[in-house]
Amino acid sequence: LLQGSRTELEVAEMSYKSRIDEMKFGYKQNVETPIFKDIFQYQNENNINIFSSLVLGGILTEQTDFLALADAQTNIIANNGVQRKGVKYNPHRLISSAIASGKQIISSESISYDELVREDSRVVRLLTQNTKIDPNSNPNFLARYIITPVKAENRKILGALVSREIAKPALVERVNEILKHGYSAIY
């Protein structure tokens, strides 16, 4: 029984880490392109539209529910979903930490139902429908953030690419399918 549980944890961890690795390397590659640097340095409508095209074209989304560019003061420059340009956004101080350190931050944090509704009620509605969670219970969700600093050619931090994905049961279900028994709730 103990060995079976260890195996289950190892499979869950490998599944989780492979998903994280795909995303973090993809975002690092994206922010090193001249397009991202230009968006920060020249915040004009054309560059913001380029970001929107990348998001809408599926190049950046990677199944995330929220994707944004935040400047060095943690104000949103552009984002997918309900537009929040100019809004201060620094969940759990992750963006300011990534900007201060210049390093990519990957973190799982709790986010309340009310906070998600304020950000984008459409996403929350779909999430609660797909997971059969009762919104009246005012649930908290597990969110995975990947904050990737964007640096100018002179290495100055211009801002960050912010990705947030709400944990969905699919990962747990995939691990259970592989093992054909047991349960997994590690994300």
C-alpha positions, 0 to 999 in steps of 0.5 A: 500500500505504501509503495502504491501511494509513493508511485501515485505521488511520483506520477502526479508530480511528473505530470504536474512538473511536465506541464509547468516546464512546458509553460515556463520555457514557452513564456521565457522564449516569448518574452525574449522576442523583440515584439515583447520588448517593443510592447513595453518600450512603445506602449502604443495601440499597434503594439497592444493589438499585436499582444492581443493577436498573439493571445487570441491566436492561441500562441500564448494562451497555453490553456491559461485563464488569465494572461497579462502584461504588467509594467514595472509598477505592476499596472496592466498594459494589456490582458486577455478577457475583460480589459483592465488596462491601467489597473494595478495588479500584483497578486500575492506580491508575485509580480513586484517580486519577479520584477525586483529579482529579475527571475521567473516566479512560479507559485500556487496560491489561493484565490477567492471566488469573489476575486475571480468574479471581479476579474472576469465573471465569464471565466468563473461561470464556466469554471463553476459549471465545468467543475460542478462547484456551487458558487453560493458556497463562496469557494476558494480556488487554487491558482498557478501563477507564472510571472516572467520578467521582460528585460530590455537589451540593457537588462533593465526590467520593463515589466512582466508577462503574467500567467494564471491558471486555475487548477482543474480536475483534468490533471487529477483525472489523468493521473487516476487514468494512468494508475487505474485506481487511487486518487490524486489531489496534488497540483 
